[in-house]
Amino acid sequence: MEKLVEYFRAQSDAMTALLQQLVMLESPTTHKAAVDRLGAFLAEQARGLGAEVSLVRQERVGDHVVAHWGRGDGQVLFLCHMDTVWEVGTLATRPLRLADGRLYGPGAYDMKGGIAIALSALGGLRALDRWPALPITLLITTDEERGSRTSRELIETEARRSRLVLCMEPALSNGALKTQRKGTALFRVTAWGRAAHAGADHEKGINAIEELAHQVLALQRMTDYHNGTTVSVGRIEGGTRSNVVPDKAWAWVDLRVSTRAEGERMNRAIHNLQPVLPGARLEISGGLNRLPMERNELMVQTFAWAQSVAARIGFTLREGATGGGSDANFTAALNIPTLDGLGAVGDGAHAVNEHVLLASLPERTALVAALLLAAHEFNWDRG
């Protein structure tokens, strides 16, 4: 394994070129045609590496790409998503650029850098004639940035066949893997009142916006930083005209929790909110989408094994936590060994300064290749 780093460092230019190609194929979740163009490119890349590739067709989002090298339980599953938060046309106003050892571009860090690393690791092992002993599946989904509504079942099906999941989400900014992620939930809180003329019959009205304001304050007060729980009312709407007492207003609420138990408690608390104004009523929908990825015994065991593999190629691997969720939340919740944050090192996910440190590409690729070669050695207790 000691020669992996040397080999992939010699491939740095090729990896940078591949990442540039991926970034230039803009792929916002909401633009199916654009995402499918990128999907077709990635499918062809996988076929060129000897994969059996299929597309899982979707009506509103891009088609998911599934590439298999061998079949059977005990596979290694690459977990990637090709969709981004950046609209088509972003490159026209913020072109891809290389500066100071960084590649700047929409989606470069989250997570096209991770896709480039996965493909480069597979390509390198093929070129070195050192193909892993286990079957491999590369799953590239198209709706992660919108909650993985169409891909979750596919992710969980492939995960149940897997010995190990390698999630190619970007690393933390210091290069650490992510061994803990918060669970995520989305709620819609609707307040109902009674419409009335704001001048002639003001006293007959029940102002739904006023009721919602009480609920917004109650929700915001549920945040508990000590326990890692955050509640954020991110969008509100309501009313019709300024001279009408509004009979309806609603808010979208984001919840993040560190443990499954806290998620269950908060779900009950939000659904049990009660109206404050006499005659008002509430409707509450939604709940947990991704369970927390907890740093439990299995996660500790899996990361320790990854550390030992990294040491074989001269790397020191670190770990950390993040408040964001990913598709790794799904696989970890199934008690499948999951390593998350194996993608590129950089910063600025979802921000205008999004970038990848180009020097990280060969190092991360060597690490992923080493994990693939050693995966058959990893033994774990399903509990």
C-alpha positions in Angstrom: 0.0 0.0 0.0 2.9 2.3 0.5 3.1 3.1 -3.2 -0.5 4.2 -3.5 0.2 7.8 -2.4 3.1 8.1 -4.9 0.9 6.7 -7.7 -2.0 9.1 -7.1 0.2 12.1 -6.6 1.4 11.4 -10.1 -2.2 11.5 -11.2 -3.0 14.9 -9.7 -3.5 16.7 -13.0 -5.9 14.1 -14.2 -7.9 14.3 -11.0 -8.1 18.0 -11.3 -9.2 17.8 -14.9 -12.0 15.3 -13.9 -13.2 17.6 -11.1 -13.3 20.5 -13.6 -15.5 18.4 -15.9 -17.9 17.6 -13.2 -18.2 21.2 -12.0 -18.8 22.4 -15.5 -21.8 20.1 -15.8 -24.1 22.2 -13.5 -26.6 20.0 -11.7 -29.1 21.7 -9.4 -31.5 19.3 -7.8 -34.5 21.0 -9.4 -33.2 20.9 -13.0 -33.7 17.3 -14.2 -32.3 17.7 -17.6 -29.1 19.2 -16.3 -28.7 16.5 -13.6 -29.3 13.8 -16.2 -26.6 15.2 -18.4 -24.1 14.8 -15.6 -25.6 11.4 -14.8 -24.9 10.2 -18.4 -21.3 11.4 -18.1 -20.8 9.6 -14.8 -22.4 6.4 -16.1 -20.0 6.4 -19.1 -17.1 6.9 -16.7 -18.1 3.9 -14.7 -18.7 1.8 -17.7 -15.2 2.7 -18.9 -13.9 1.2 -15.6 -15.7 -2.1 -16.3 -18.9 -1.5 -14.3 -22.4 -2.8 -15.0 -24.4 0.4 -14.9 -28.1 1.0 -14.6 -30.2 4.1 -14.3 -33.1 4.3 -11.8 -35.5 6.5 -13.7 -37.2 9.4 -11.9 -40.0 11.7 -13.1 -39.1 15.0 -11.4 -35.5 14.7 -10.3 -32.5 13.3 -12.1 -32.1 9.5 -12.7 -30.0 7.8 -10.0 -26.9 6.1 -11.3 -26.0 2.6 -9.9 -22.7 1.0 -11.0 -21.8 -2.6 -9.9 -18.4 -4.3 -10.0 -19.5 -7.8 -9.1 -22.6 -8.8 -7.2 -23.5 -10.2 -3.8 -23.9 -9.4 -0.2 -20.8 -8.1 1.7 -20.2 -5.4 -0.9 -18.5 -2.0 -0.4 -21.0 0.8 -1.1 -19.8 4.2 -2.4 -22.5 6.7 -1.4 -22.5 9.9 -3.5 -24.9 12.6 -4.8 -24.5 14.6 -7.9 -27.1 17.3 -7.2 -26.1 20.7 -5.9 -27.8 23.8 -4.5 -26.5 26.0 -7.4 -28.8 27.0 -10.2 -27.9 26.5 -13.9 -26.2 29.7 -15.0 -24.1 30.2 -11.8 -20.9 29.5 -13.7 -21.8 32.4 -16.0 -21.5 34.8 -13.1 -19.1 32.9 -11.0 -16.8 30.9 -13.3 -14.7 28.0 -12.2 -11.2 29.2 -11.3 -7.9 27.8 -10.0 -6.1 30.0 -7.6 -3.5 29.4 -4.8 -3.9 25.6 -5.0 -7.7 25.8 -4.8 -10.4 25.0 -7.3 -13.4 27.3 -6.8 -16.7 26.4 -8.3 -20.3 25.6 -7.5 -20.6 22.1 -6.2 -16.9 21.4 -6.2 -16.7 20.7 -2.5 -20.2 19.4 -2.0 -19.7 16.9 -3.4 -18.3 16.6 -6.9 -14.8 16.4 -5.3 -16.0 13.2 -3.6 -17.2 11.7 -6.9 -13.9 12.5 -8.6 -12.1 10.8 -5.7 -14.2 7.7 -5.9 -13.8 7.4 -9.7 -10.1 8.1 -9.5 -9.6 5.5 -6.8 -11.3 2.8 -8.8 -9.5 3.8 -12.0 -6.1 3.8 -10.2 -6.7 0.3 -8.7 -7.7 -0.9 -12.2 -4.6 0.6 -13.7 -2.4 -0.9 -10.9 -4.1 -4.3 -11.4 -4.9 -4.4 -7.7 -8.7 -4.8 -7.8 -10.3 -5.3 -4.3 -11.6 -8.7 -3.3 -15.1 -7.6 -2.5 -18.0 -6.5 -4.8 -18.3 -2.8 -5.2 -21.3 -0.6 -5.8 -21.1 3.1 -6.7 -24.4 4.8 -6.0 -24.8 8.4 -7.2 -28.1 9.9 -6.3 -29.8 13.1 -7.5 -31.9 14.6 -4.6 -29.8 14.6 -1.5 -29.9 18.4 -1.2 -33.8 18.1 -1.0 -34.0 15.4 1.5 -33.4 12.2 -0.6 -37.1 11.6 -1.0 -36.8 9.4 -4.1 -33.4 7.9 -3.3 -33.8 6.8 0.4 -35.3 3.4 -0.4 -32.5 2.7 -2.9 -29.8 3.8 -0.5 -31.2 1.6 2.3 -31.6 -1.4 0.0 -28.0 -1.2 -1.2 -26.8 -0.5 2.4 -28.4 -3.7 3.7 -26.2 -5.7 1.2 -23.1 -3.9 2.3 -20.2 -4.8 4.6 -19.0 -1.2 4.6 -20.3 2.2 3.3 -18.0 4.9 2.1 -19.8 8.2 2.0 -18.0 10.6 -0.2 -19.3 13.8 1.4 -16.6 16.4 1.9 -14.3 16.2 4.8 -14.4 18.7 7.6 -12.3 21.7 6.8 -9.4 20.2 8.8 -9.6 16.9 6.8 -11.3 15.0 9.6 -13.9 12.3 8.9 -17.4 12.8 10.3 -18.3 10.3 13.0 -21.3 12.2 14.3 -24.1 14.0 12.4 -27.2 15.5 13.8 -30.6 14.2 12.8 -32.8 16.5 10.7 -36.5 17.2 10.8 -38.8 19.6 8.9 -42.2 20.7 10.2 -45.0 22.9 8.9 -46.9 24.8 11.6 -50.2 26.3 10.4 -52.2 28.7 12.5 -55.9 29.2 11.7 -57.9 32.1 12.9 -61.1 34.0 11.7 -61.1 36.5 8.8 -62.8 39.9 9.4 -62.7 43.5 8.1 -59.6 45.1 9.7 -61.6 48.3 10.3 -65.3 47.7 10.6 -65.2 44.3 12.4 -61.7 44.0 13.8 -63.0 42.6 17.1 -64.7 39.7 15.3 -61.4 38.5 13.8 -58.9 36.0 15.1 -55.5 37.0 13.7 -53.7 33.9 12.5 -50.4 35.8 12.1 -50.6 36.9 15.7 -51.2 33.3 16.7 -48.3 32.2 14.6 -46.0 34.8 16.2 -46.7 33.2 19.6 -45.7 29.8 18.1 -42.6 31.1 16.5 -41.3 32.4 19.8 -42.2 29.1 21.5 -40.4 27.2 18.9 -37.3 29.3 19.0 -37.1 28.9 22.8 -36.9 25.1 22.3 -33.3 25.4 21.2 -30.9 23.9 23.7 -27.3 24.3 22.7 -26.1 22.2 25.6 -27.9 19.2 24.3 -27.1 20.0 20.7 -30.8 20.7 19.8 -31.5 23.6 17.5 -34.9 24.9 16.2 -35.0 27.4 13.5 -38.2 29.0 11.9 -36.8 29.6 8.5 -39.8 30.7 6.5 -43.2 32.2 7.3 -46.2 33.2 5.1 -49.8 34.3 5.8 -52.6 36.7 5.2 -54.2 38.1 2.1 -54.5 41.9 2.3 -53.6 44.5 4.9 -57.3 45.4 5.5 -58.3 41.8 6.3 -57.7 40.1 9.6 -55.8 37.0 8.4 -57.4 33.6 9.0 -54.3 31.6 8.0 -50.5 31.8 8.5 -47.9 29.1 8.4 -44.2 28.6 9.1 -41.6 26.0 8.0 -39.4 24.8 11.0 -36.0 23.2 10.9 -35.0 20.9 13.8 -31.6 19.4 14.4 -30.9 16.8 17.2 -27.9 14.8 18.3 -29.6 11.6 19.5 -32.6 9.6 18.5 -34.1 9.9 21.9 -33.9 13.7 21.7 -35.5 13.6 18.2 -38.4 11.6 19.6 -38.9 14.0 22.5 -38.7 17.1 20.2 -41.1 15.6 17.7 -43.7 15.1 20.5 -43.1 18.6 21.8 -43.6 20.3 18.4 -46.7 18.2 17.6 -48.1 19.0 21.0 -48.0 22.8 20.6 -51.2 24.5 21.7 -52.8 27.7 20.4 -52.6 30.8 22.6 -55.4 33.0 21.2 -59.0 32.0 22.1 -60.7 30.4 19.1 -57.4 29.9 17.1 -56.3 26.4 16.2 -53.1 24.7 14.9 -52.3 22.1 12.3 -48.8 20.6 12.6 -47.3 18.2 10.0 -43.8 16.8 9.4 -41.2 15.1 11.5 -37.7 13.5 11.4 -36.3 12.8 7.9 -32.8 11.7 8.9 -32.1 10.0 12.2 -28.9 11.2 13.9 -25.6 9.5 13.0 -24.5 8.8 16.5 -20.9 8.1 17.6 -21.9 4.7 19.0 -19.7 1.6 19.5 -20.0 0.6 15.9 -18.9 4.0 14.7 -16.0 4.0 17.1 -14.9 0.6 15.9 -15.3 1.5 12.2 -13.3 4.7 12.5 -10.5 2.9 14.5 -10.2 0.4 11.7 -10.0 3.3 9.1 -7.3 5.0 11.2 -5.3 1.8 11.1 -5.6 1.6 7.3 -4.6 5.2 7.0 -1.5 4.6 9.1 -0.3 2.0 6.6 0.0 4.7 4.0 1.5 7.3 6.4 -1.7 9.3 7.2 -3.0 10.3 10.5 -6.8 10.3 10.4 -8.9 12.5 12.6 -12.6 12.7 13.4 -15.2 15.3 14.2 -18.9 16.2 14.3 -21.2 18.3 12.2 -24.7 19.7 12.5 -25.6 18.9 8.9 -27.2 15.7 7.8 -26.3 13.4 4.8 -27.3 10.1 3.3 -24.8 8.5 5.7 -27.4 9.1 8.4 -29.6 6.5 6.7 -27.0 3.8 6.5 -25.6 4.4 10.0 -29.2 4.1 11.4 -29.4 0.6 9.8 -26.3 -0.4 11.9 -24.1 -0.7 8.8 -20.4 0.4 9.3 -20.2 3.8 7.7 -17.3 6.2 7.1 -18.4 9.7 6.2 -16.5 12.7 5.0 -14.1 10.8 2.7 -14.4 13.4 0.0 -12.3 16.4 -0.7 -10.8 18.8 1.8 -11.9 22.4 1.3 -14.5 24.8 2.6 -17.5 26.9 1.7 -20.3 24.3 1.1 -23.4 26.1 -0.2 -21.4 29.4 -0.1 -19.9 31.6 -2.8 -16.4 30.7 -1.6 -16.9 27.0 -2.1 -13.6 25.4 -3.0 -11.5 22.3 -2.9 -7.8 22.1 -1.9 -6.3 20.4 -4.9 -3.5 18.9 -2.8 -6.1 16.9 -0.9 -7.3 15.0 -4.0 -4.4 12.5 -4.4 -4.2 12.0 -0.6 -7.9 11.3 -0.2 -7.9 9.1 -3.3 -5.0 7.0 -1.9 -6.9 6.7 1.4 -10.1 5.5 -0.3 -8.1 3.0 -2.5 -6.4 1.7 0.7 -9.8 1.2 2.4 -11.1 -0.7 -0.6 -8.1 -3.0 -0.6 -8.4 -3.7 3.1 -12.2 -3.9 3.4 -12.2 -7.7 3.3 -10.2 -7.7 6.5 -12.7 -5.6 8.5 -14.7 -7.6 11.0 -17.6 -6.1 12.9 -20.3 -7.2 15.2 -23.8 -6.5 14.0 -25.0 -6.6 17.6 
